[in-house]
Structure formats: C-alpha cells, structure tokens
Amino acid sequence: MNHSSSKLRIPISSYGDLNLIIDSARESWCELFEMAVRKNNQKRNFLFVSKLLAKHIPIQPSVLFEACGSLVEQFNQGRKLQVNKDGRLICTNKTLVIGFAETATAMGHAVFDYFEGDVNYVHTTRDSVKDARFAFEFKEEHSHATEQLFFLQDETWLKDAEEILIVDDEVTTGKTIRNIIDEIEHYYPGKSYHIFTFLDWRNGENTSAYKQYCKDQDVQINFYSLIRGEIGAINIRSNMVGGHNESDTNEYNAKANGWQFHNCQLPNDTALTAKNGINSQERGQMQKAVNKIVAILKPHLRGDKRSVIGTGEFMYVPMKCAENLSGSNFCNATTRSPIIPNNEELYGIKKSLSFNAPYDANRVEYLYNINTQDCDEVVLFFEHTLVPNQIAGLLQALDKCAYSYKHVVFCKS
C-alpha cells in the first residue's frame, strides 16, 4: 500500500469540485471511483460512484469479486487462516458477515463467499421480510432513504457470533456503522468488529471519535480499505432539479417490442438473497439455483456482448449468472438513489433512466450508465415474477438503448 499523502482537487463536471487528501491507497483513486452529484439531497450533495460495485457503473463480475478478495487478504494478514479445497478461508471463530443495502448487498455476499466454516451472511434491507425471528432498525442518516432494516432467520447467528464483519462500499464519517453496532451491542454485547470498505474517508475528528467510542463501549473495531484519506473542501453548486417525468405505459406491449420472458419457477423458499440471512451450507442451494437459471437462459441467448441488470438489492445472483454465461457480460443494477446525469468526461453518471419501481408503483427508481459498453443483448433479472404493467416503465426505458436481443428473467414463481 502506498503511504505517501497526496492532496487532490477533483472536478465534478460543471457542478464544482471536491478536495481529497489520500493518506494511503492500494489502487489509484481513478481506478476506484468517479464523482457525481446527488439530486435534491441537502444532507450530502456529492457521490463517489464506484467502479467496483456493479451498481451505477456496469462492470464484469470478476472486478467486484477480486476487489473484495483484496479486502479479505488484508483481514487475513497475521491471522493465517487455513484454506479449504475450494480456496475459502476457514473461520476459526463464529462469524457473521453483514452487507449494507442497497449498494453493498453483492459486495457483502462476495466477502462472505471467501469464507467457510461457522460463518453466516445477512444484508440489511429497506424491504419487509416475512417470518423473520429477529429484527431491528437503524439509521443511515445521509441517505435518500434513511431507514435500514435488519432481519435474521436465526437469532443465534448474532447471539453466538464472536466476530462481526460489516461490509459497505464507502465510509465517510462512520456514523451509520456506529448506529448498527449500537443496536447489536444493545442485544448481545462484547463482539469484535471488522469493517470492510473500498473507501475510508474518516478524518482526524471521526477517527478520534471511533477510538473514544471503542473505549466507552469496550469494543474492538478494525478497518480494511483500498483507500484511506479525508474529504476536504466541497464546492458544489445547487443540486435541486425537477422531478421524474412519467411515461405512458398503458398501451405498452413488451413482446411486440422484442422482449422474451423466462420463468425459472424456483420454489419461493429458495435462498436468492440474504435479507433474512444464509449460512455457508445454503451456499450450495444458491449455486444450484444459479445453475438452473443459466441452463434455462443459455439456449435463448444470441448476443456476444451483454448487459446483465439486477434490480434493487437483488444483485448477487444476476452477477453469478453473468459469470457463467458466454461472451462478455457487464453487470449493474437499478437503484432508489436519485443522481444528476452529465455526459462530461470523468463524471460518474453519463446516462440516466427513470421509471416507476416494479415492486412499488408509487416510488421512482433509476438505472445509470446503461449500455455504455455498446452491448447487443440485455438480460434483466427479477427475484419474483411480476405482471407486465409492473415492469412496463423499465422495459420501455430500456428500449431506448436499442438492444438487438432483450430478455426478462423471473427467478421465483
């Protein structure tokens, strides 16, 4: 890791600039993120647009998986955990991995996938979960959607965990992480915490606050990142812009517009996300589901270069499917996060599609940088089967990208 401190002024298109102090880095900052401006968010008006997450910028799955491997390597330095026949590290302590919704659900799962043994994974969510045996909520105060929900199918995963691995793509002040640790310590105190993040921007004041927090709460918190630094002066003009313009989808006919539909009809109890938690044994069930989806899909694919799109928190399974498809596959996902697009160089959001959310017609969702790779085929994934009018807005928006071949995959009945 490079330990020489450097000061940078990063332009954010015509919106202004942001100053960074980078204390240490395993990668050049321009390999990890670009900048963008959040739409109508007064709590935090800028955004680090990750090049590693497969959320806002389409990437090949290996990019995320290898970046997570770098964080796991840091974690294992000095530990020297044994490696099993599949190349996974064998946890010697009872371990719970927690990924943050919505951007880091696949990132958290990728970290979890590097471990074996007595280890479980759950990601926070903004959706309700049926039949959860344990739940609490906490705040992500700077976000466009502040409520984070935590559900577990088995409370003993948290109760008995000796080590908690918290995964988020970016840490700015660390307050959200402290909020979830407060909740965990309220129920089951005395854990050891390890924070996996690509970008750690905690300044001197935030770092001191963490040291005092650890002392006051009698907890241990360690951080692992690809960049460690501070955010300096922020100079951004107004980010208040108009709202979403709804499209008329009443007469939209998806099949007439070239969309093919593939219903995989997996049982509803098949684990395709970790919003209720999964253990290392259930990993095999998920891989079998991925194999089935790929087998159903493969005979219908015609393109050589493909956009593979997840929806909301449902990111990891589409990425694992993409990993097993022929050709070049670039993954990203829809999001709730409103961001201003701009086609200028080095700006992180070049293209923006907006549409009524498939699972909630009263909410607007977005898809960014779609088909900036000039793909000839698109595969859009949904965890559950939906009726045509629920997804018409998204399909109509994607029609603007002029794909030659267009597919919708419904995983569960």
C-alpha positions as CSV (number, residue, x, y, z in Angstrom):
1,M,0.0,0.0,0.0
2,N,1.2,3.5,-0.9
3,H,1.7,5.5,2.3
4,S,2.6,8.9,0.8
5,S,0.0,11.5,1.5
6,S,-1.3,13.5,-1.5
7,K,-3.8,16.3,-2.0
8,L,-6.2,16.3,-4.9
9,R,-8.8,18.6,-6.3
10,I,-11.3,16.5,-8.2
11,P,-13.6,18.4,-10.6
12,I,-17.3,17.3,-10.6
13,S,-18.2,18.2,-14.1
14,S,-19.6,21.8,-14.3
15,Y,-21.1,21.4,-10.8
16,G,-17.9,22.3,-8.9
17,D,-15.1,20.3,-7.2
18,L,-14.1,18.4,-4.2
19,N,-10.8,18.3,-2.4
20,L,-9.4,15.0,-1.1
21,I,-6.4,14.1,1.0
22,I,-5.3,10.5,0.3
23,D,-3.1,9.1,3.0
24,S,-2.7,5.5,1.7
25,A,-4.0,3.6,-1.3
26,R,-3.8,0.1,-2.8
27,E,-5.1,1.4,-6.1
28,S,-5.2,4.8,-7.9
29,W,-8.3,6.7,-7.0
30,C,-9.4,7.0,-10.6
31,E,-9.4,3.2,-10.8
32,L,-11.9,3.0,-8.0
33,F,-14.4,5.8,-8.4
34,E,-15.7,8.9,-10.3
35,M,-17.7,11.7,-8.8
36,A,-21.3,12.7,-9.3
37,V,-23.9,15.0,-7.7
38,R,-26.9,13.7,-5.8
39,K,-30.2,15.0,-6.9
40,N,-32.1,17.1,-4.3
41,N,-30.2,15.7,-1.3
42,Q,-29.3,18.5,1.1
43,K,-27.6,16.2,3.6
44,R,-24.9,15.1,1.2
45,N,-24.8,16.6,-2.2
46,F,-21.9,14.6,-3.8
47,L,-21.4,10.9,-4.5
48,F,-18.4,8.6,-5.0
49,V,-19.6,6.5,-8.0
50,S,-17.8,3.2,-7.5
51,K,-16.2,1.4,-10.4
52,L,-16.1,-1.8,-8.4
53,L,-19.7,-2.4,-7.2
54,A,-21.7,-3.3,-10.3
55,K,-24.3,-0.8,-9.2
56,H,-24.1,2.5,-11.1
57,I,-21.3,1.7,-13.5
58,P,-21.5,-1.7,-15.4
59,I,-18.6,-4.0,-14.8
60,Q,-17.6,-7.6,-15.3
61,P,-18.3,-9.7,-12.2
62,S,-14.7,-10.5,-11.6
63,V,-13.9,-6.9,-10.9
64,L,-16.0,-6.9,-7.7
65,F,-15.0,-10.3,-6.6
66,E,-11.3,-9.6,-6.9
67,A,-11.7,-6.2,-5.1
68,C,-13.4,-8.0,-2.2
69,G,-10.6,-10.6,-2.2
70,S,-8.1,-7.7,-1.6
71,L,-10.0,-6.7,1.5
72,V,-10.2,-10.3,2.7
73,E,-6.4,-10.6,2.2
74,Q,-5.9,-7.6,4.5
75,F,-8.2,-9.1,7.1
76,N,-6.2,-12.4,7.0
77,Q,-2.8,-10.8,7.3
78,G,-1.3,-12.0,10.6
79,R,-4.2,-14.5,11.1
80,K,-3.1,-17.1,8.5
81,L,-6.5,-18.8,8.4
82,Q,-6.4,-22.3,6.8
83,V,-7.7,-22.6,3.2
84,N,-10.1,-25.4,2.2
85,K,-10.1,-27.3,-1.1
86,D,-12.4,-24.6,-2.7
87,G,-9.9,-21.8,-1.8
88,R,-12.0,-20.4,1.0
89,L,-10.6,-19.3,4.4
90,I,-11.9,-21.4,7.3
91,C,-13.2,-19.3,10.1
92,T,-11.9,-20.3,13.5
93,N,-14.4,-18.1,15.3
94,K,-18.1,-17.9,14.9
95,T,-18.6,-15.1,12.3
96,L,-21.4,-13.1,10.9
97,V,-20.9,-11.0,7.8
98,I,-23.3,-8.0,7.3
99,G,-23.6,-6.2,4.0
100,F,-25.3,-2.8,3.8
101,A,-28.3,-2.2,1.4
102,E,-28.7,-1.3,-1.2
103,T,-25.4,-0.8,-2.9
104,A,-23.3,-3.3,-0.9
105,T,-25.5,-6.3,-0.9
106,A,-23.5,-8.1,-3.6
107,M,-20.2,-6.8,-2.1
108,G,-21.1,-8.3,1.2
109,H,-22.0,-11.6,-0.4
110,A,-18.7,-11.6,-2.3
111,V,-16.8,-11.1,1.0
112,F,-18.9,-13.9,2.6
113,D,-18.0,-16.2,-0.3
114,Y,-14.3,-16.1,0.6
115,F,-15.1,-17.8,3.9
116,E,-16.1,-21.3,5.0
117,G,-16.9,-22.9,8.4
118,D,-19.0,-21.4,11.1
119,V,-19.9,-18.2,9.1
120,N,-23.2,-16.7,8.1
121,Y,-24.2,-13.8,5.9
122,V,-27.1,-11.3,6.1
123,H,-27.6,-8.0,4.3
124,T,-29.7,-5.1,5.7
125,T,-32.7,-4.1,3.6
126,R,-35.3,-1.5,3.0
127,D,-38.0,-4.1,2.4
128,S,-40.0,-6.0,5.0
129,V,-39.2,-9.7,5.5
130,K,-41.8,-12.3,6.4
131,D,-41.2,-14.9,9.1
132,A,-38.0,-13.2,10.4
133,R,-37.3,-14.4,14.0
134,F,-35.2,-11.3,14.9
135,A,-35.2,-7.8,13.7
136,F,-34.2,-4.2,14.5
137,E,-33.7,-1.0,12.5
138,F,-31.1,1.7,12.4
139,K,-30.4,5.0,10.6
140,E,-28.3,5.8,7.5
141,E,-28.8,9.5,8.1
142,H,-27.1,11.0,5.0
143,S,-29.0,8.7,2.6
144,H,-32.0,9.5,0.4
145,A,-33.8,6.6,2.3
146,T,-32.6,6.7,5.9
147,E,-34.3,3.6,7.3
148,Q,-32.1,0.4,7.4
149,L,-33.8,-2.8,8.5
150,F,-32.0,-5.9,9.9
151,F,-33.7,-9.3,9.9
152,L,-32.4,-12.8,10.8
153,Q,-33.9,-16.2,10.4
154,D,-31.9,-17.4,13.3
155,E,-31.1,-15.1,16.2
156,T,-28.3,-17.3,17.5
157,W,-26.2,-16.3,14.4
158,L,-25.9,-12.8,16.1
159,K,-26.0,-14.0,19.7
160,D,-23.2,-16.5,19.3
161,A,-21.1,-14.6,16.8
162,E,-17.6,-13.7,18.1
163,E,-16.7,-11.6,15.1
164,I,-18.9,-9.3,13.0
165,L,-17.7,-8.4,9.5
166,I,-19.5,-5.2,8.3
167,V,-19.3,-4.5,4.6
168,D,-20.1,-1.2,3.0
169,D,-18.6,0.4,-0.2
170,E,-17.8,3.7,1.5
171,V,-17.2,5.1,5.0
172,T,-17.4,8.9,5.3
173,T,-17.9,9.6,9.0
174,G,-18.6,6.1,10.1
175,K,-21.8,7.1,11.9
176,T,-24.0,4.5,10.2
177,I,-21.6,1.8,11.3
178,R,-21.7,3.0,14.8
179,N,-25.5,3.1,14.6
180,I,-25.7,-0.7,13.8
181,I,-23.0,-1.6,16.3
182,D,-25.1,0.3,19.0
183,E,-28.1,-1.9,18.1
184,I,-26.0,-5.1,18.1
185,E,-24.3,-4.3,21.4
186,H,-27.7,-3.5,22.9
187,Y,-28.8,-7.1,22.4
188,Y,-25.6,-9.0,22.5
189,P,-22.5,-7.0,23.7
190,G,-18.9,-8.0,23.5
191,K,-18.3,-8.6,19.8
192,S,-15.2,-7.9,17.8
193,Y,-16.0,-5.8,14.7
194,H,-14.2,-5.6,11.3
195,I,-15.2,-3.0,8.7
196,F,-14.6,-3.9,5.0
197,T,-14.9,-0.9,2.7
198,F,-13.4,0.3,-0.5
199,L,-13.2,4.0,0.5
200,D,-12.4,5.1,4.1
201,W,-12.8,8.9,4.3
202,R,-12.9,9.3,8.1
203,N,-11.0,12.4,9.1
204,G,-9.0,13.0,12.3
205,E,-12.1,14.0,14.2
206,N,-14.0,10.9,13.1
207,T,-11.1,8.6,13.8
208,S,-10.7,10.1,17.3
209,A,-14.4,9.6,17.8
210,Y,-14.0,5.9,16.9
211,K,-11.2,5.5,19.4
212,Q,-13.3,7.1,22.2
213,Y,-16.3,5.0,21.1
214,C,-14.3,1.8,21.4
215,K,-13.1,2.8,24.8
216,D,-16.5,3.9,26.1
217,Q,-18.3,0.8,24.7
218,D,-15.4,-1.6,25.4
219,V,-15.5,-2.9,21.8
220,Q,-12.8,-3.6,19.2
221,I,-13.3,-2.1,15.7
222,N,-10.8,-2.6,12.8
223,F,-11.0,-1.1,9.3
224,Y,-9.8,-2.6,6.0
225,S,-10.0,-0.4,2.8
226,L,-8.5,0.2,-0.6
227,I,-8.1,3.9,0.0
228,R,-7.7,5.8,3.3
229,G,-8.0,9.6,3.3
230,E,-10.0,12.6,4.1
231,I,-12.6,14.8,2.3
232,G,-11.6,18.5,2.3
233,A,-13.4,21.5,1.0
234,I,-16.6,20.7,-1.0
235,N,-17.6,23.3,-3.6
236,I,-20.8,22.3,-5.4
237,R,-23.5,24.5,-6.8
238,S,-27.2,23.8,-6.3
239,N,-28.3,20.2,-6.9
240,M,-32.0,21.0,-6.8
241,V,-33.6,19.9,-10.0
242,G,-37.0,18.8,-11.4
243,G,-38.7,15.5,-10.7
244,H,-39.4,12.4,-12.7
245,N,-41.4,12.6,-15.9
246,E,-43.7,9.6,-16.1
247,S,-44.0,7.7,-19.4
248,D,-47.4,6.5,-20.7
249,T,-47.1,2.7,-20.4
250,N,-50.8,1.9,-20.7
251,E,-50.5,0.7,-24.2
252,Y,-47.0,-0.8,-24.0
253,N,-46.7,-4.3,-25.3
254,A,-43.4,-5.9,-24.2
255,K,-43.5,-8.9,-26.5
256,A,-44.3,-6.8,-29.5
257,N,-41.2,-4.7,-28.6
258,G,-39.0,-7.8,-28.7
259,W,-38.8,-8.8,-25.1
260,Q,-38.5,-12.5,-24.3
261,F,-39.7,-13.8,-20.9
262,H,-38.1,-16.7,-19.0
263,N,-39.9,-18.0,-15.9
264,C,-37.5,-20.2,-13.9
265,Q,-40.1,-21.1,-11.3
266,L,-37.7,-21.7,-8.5
267,P,-39.5,-22.5,-5.2
268,N,-40.3,-19.5,-3.1
269,D,-38.1,-20.8,-0.3
270,T,-35.0,-20.9,-2.5
271,A,-32.4,-18.5,-1.0
272,L,-31.6,-16.0,-3.7
273,T,-30.8,-13.1,-1.4
274,A,-29.5,-12.8,2.2
275,K,-32.0,-10.3,3.5
276,N,-33.1,-13.0,6.0
277,G,-29.6,-14.5,6.2
278,I,-28.0,-17.5,4.7
279,N,-25.4,-19.9,6.1
280,S,-22.4,-21.5,4.3
281,Q,-24.4,-24.7,3.8
282,E,-27.1,-22.8,1.9
283,R,-24.5,-21.6,-0.5
284,G,-24.8,-24.9,-2.4
285,Q,-28.6,-24.3,-2.8
286,M,-28.0,-20.9,-4.2
287,Q,-25.4,-22.2,-6.7
288,K,-27.8,-24.9,-7.8
289,A,-30.4,-22.2,-8.4
290,V,-27.8,-20.2,-10.4
291,N,-27.0,-23.3,-12.5
292,K,-30.7,-23.8,-13.3
293,I,-31.3,-20.2,-14.3
294,V,-28.2,-20.3,-16.6
295,A,-29.4,-23.6,-18.1
296,I,-32.8,-22.1,-18.9
297,L,-31.4,-18.9,-20.3
298,K,-28.5,-20.1,-22.4
299,P,-30.4,-21.6,-25.3
300,H,-32.1,-18.3,-25.9
301,L,-29.1,-16.0,-25.9
302,R,-27.9,-14.6,-29.2
303,G,-25.5,-11.8,-28.4
304,D,-21.8,-11.6,-27.8
305,K,-21.7,-8.6,-25.5
306,R,-24.3,-8.4,-22.8
307,S,-25.9,-6.1,-20.2
308,V,-26.9,-8.1,-17.2
309,I,-29.1,-6.0,-14.9
310,G,-30.1,-6.7,-11.3
311,T,-32.9,-5.0,-9.5
312,G,-32.5,-3.1,-6.3
313,E,-30.9,-5.3,-3.6
314,F,-31.1,-8.3,-5.9
315,M,-27.6,-8.1,-7.4
316,Y,-25.5,-11.1,-6.4
317,V,-27.4,-13.9,-8.2
318,P,-27.5,-11.9,-11.5
319,M,-23.7,-11.4,-11.2
320,K,-23.1,-15.1,-10.5
321,C,-25.3,-16.0,-13.6
322,A,-23.3,-13.5,-15.7
323,E,-20.1,-15.2,-14.5
324,N,-21.4,-18.4,-16.1
325,L,-22.7,-17.0,-19.4
326,S,-20.6,-17.0,-22.6
327,G,-19.4,-13.8,-24.1
328,S,-18.6,-10.5,-22.3
329,N,-21.1,-9.7,-19.6
330,F,-21.4,-6.3,-17.8
331,C,-23.4,-6.1,-14.6
332,N,-25.2,-3.2,-12.9
333,A,-28.5,-2.7,-11.1
334,T,-31.4,-0.5,-10.6
335,T,-31.4,1.8,-7.6
336,R,-33.5,4.1,-5.5
337,S,-30.8,6.7,-5.4
338,P,-31.5,9.9,-7.5
339,I,-28.4,11.3,-9.2
340,I,-28.0,14.1,-11.7
341,P,-26.6,12.8,-15.1
342,N,-24.0,14.6,-17.1
343,N,-22.1,13.5,-20.2
344,E,-18.8,15.3,-19.4
345,E,-15.5,13.5,-19.0
346,L,-14.7,12.0,-15.6
347,Y,-18.3,12.4,-14.4
348,G,-19.6,9.2,-12.9
349,I,-23.2,9.2,-14.3
350,K,-23.3,9.6,-18.0
351,K,-26.8,8.2,-18.7
352,S,-29.9,8.0,-16.6
353,L,-33.2,6.1,-17.0
354,S,-36.1,6.7,-14.5
355,F,-39.2,4.7,-14.1
356,N,-41.9,3.7,-11.6
357,A,-40.5,1.0,-9.3
358,P,-41.6,-2.5,-10.3
359,Y,-42.4,-3.5,-6.8
360,D,-43.9,-0.2,-5.8
361,A,-45.6,2.0,-8.4
362,N,-45.6,5.0,-6.0
363,R,-41.8,5.1,-5.9
364,V,-39.4,6.2,-8.7
365,E,-36.2,4.1,-9.4
366,Y,-33.3,4.7,-11.7
367,L,-30.8,2.9,-13.9
368,Y,-27.5,4.5,-14.7
369,N,-24.8,4.3,-17.4
370,I,-26.9,1.7,-19.2
371,N,-25.2,0.2,-22.2
372,T,-22.2,2.5,-22.2
373,Q,-20.3,-0.7,-23.5
374,D,-22.4,-0.9,-26.7
375,C,-23.8,-4.3,-25.8
376,D,-26.1,-6.1,-28.3
377,E,-28.1,-8.0,-25.7
378,V,-29.7,-7.3,-22.3
379,V,-30.8,-9.7,-19.6
380,L,-33.0,-8.1,-16.8
381,F,-33.3,-10.1,-13.6
382,F,-36.2,-10.1,-11.1
383,E,-36.3,-12.2,-8.0
384,H,-40.0,-12.8,-8.2
385,T,-42.5,-13.0,-11.1
386,L,-44.3,-9.7,-11.9
387,V,-47.2,-8.8,-14.1
388,P,-46.4,-6.9,-17.4
389,N,-47.7,-3.5,-16.2
390,Q,-45.4,-3.6,-13.2
391,I,-42.3,-3.6,-15.3
392,A,-43.6,-1.8,-18.4
393,G,-41.9,1.5,-17.4
394,L,-38.5,-0.1,-17.0
395,L,-38.8,-2.1,-20.2
396,Q,-39.9,0.9,-22.2
397,A,-36.9,2.9,-20.8
398,L,-34.5,0.1,-21.8
399,D,-36.0,0.1,-25.4
400,K,-34.1,3.5,-25.8
401,C,-30.8,1.6,-25.7
402,A,-31.6,-0.3,-29.0
403,Y,-30.5,-3.8,-27.9
404,S,-30.9,-6.4,-30.6
405,Y,-31.9,-9.1,-28.1
406,K,-33.9,-8.4,-24.9
407,H,-34.7,-10.9,-22.1
408,V,-36.5,-10.7,-18.7
409,V,-35.7,-13.4,-16.2
410,F,-38.2,-14.1,-13.3
411,C,-36.4,-16.4,-10.9
412,K,-39.2,-17.4,-8.4
413,S,-42.8,-18.1,-9.1
